[in-house]
Amino acid sequence: MTKLDDIRSEVLARIDRTERNYRLAFLGAVALEGLFLATFLFAADFTNRTHVLLLLGTLMTYSVVVLGLVALGAYINRGTLRVLQAMDATKGAPRG
């Protein structure tokens, strides 16, 4: 293997490690927020309009944030795939 192939392998390993850490952090945050929501649903008095309004505001805010994160994730994945395609294209290219 050449030095360039070693660099490629190291970068891909770093990308995999970062993606794994991101998924763990994301799942931890989802679990924590789910716990907060379950606690609110358990403690809320739904005959009180303020509690209902807080629940609706929270759900609307989370829906916007989740949709933004999905769009950002799709954008990042597209960029990552383009970089990987460029790396594959240069793999067999002559060096000069």
N, C-alpha and C positions, 0 to 999 in steps of 0.2 A: 504494500500500500504506500501511496505517496503521502507527503505531508498534507496536501490538500484534502485527501480522503480522511486522514486523521482528524483534521479540523472539522470536516463535515460530520463525522461520527460524533465528535464531542458536542457540537452544536445541537444535533438531533437528540442526544441524550439529555442535554440541558433543557431543551424544549419539552421533552417528555416529563422530566422531573418537575418543571414549573407547572405543567398542565395538571399533573397529579396533585400537587400542593393546592392549586386553585380549586380543583374539584372538592378536595377535603374541606377547605375553608368555606366554599359555597354551601356544601351540604350541612356543615356546622351552623352557618348563619340561618339556613332554612329551618333547621331543627329548633334553634333558639327562637326565631320569630314565630314559628308554629306553636311553641310552648307559650309565648306571650299572648298570642291570639286565643288559644284554648283557655288560658287563665282569664282573659277578658270575657270570653263567652260564658264561662262558668260564673264569674262574679257580677256580670251585668244584670241590671234590672230593666228588662225590655219594656216595661210599662212607662219608664222614664224616657222622655223623648231625647234628652241630652245623651243618654247612653246609646240610643239608636243612631243619633246623629254622629257620635264619635265612631261607632262601628262603620257606618257608611263612608265617612271621611277617610278612615284608615284603609278600607278596602279599595276605595278609588285611588288613593295615593299609591298603594302597593301595586295596583294594576298598571299604572303608568310607569312605575319604576321597573316592574318585571318586563313590560313590553320594551322599554329602553334597553334593558340588559340583554334581551333576546336579539334585538337589532344590533347592538354592539358586538355580541358574540358572533353573529353571522358575518359582520364586517371584518372582524379580526380573523376568523377562520378563512375567509376569502383571501385576505392578504397573506396569511401563512401558506395557503396552498399555492399562491402565485410565487412566493419565494422558493418553496420546495420544487415547483416546476422549473424555475430558473436554475436551481442547483442541479437538477437532473439533466437539464439541457447542456450545462457546461461540463458534465462529467466526462463525456467522450470527446469534447472539443479539443482541437490542437492548441498547444500552448505556444505563445510567441512573444 
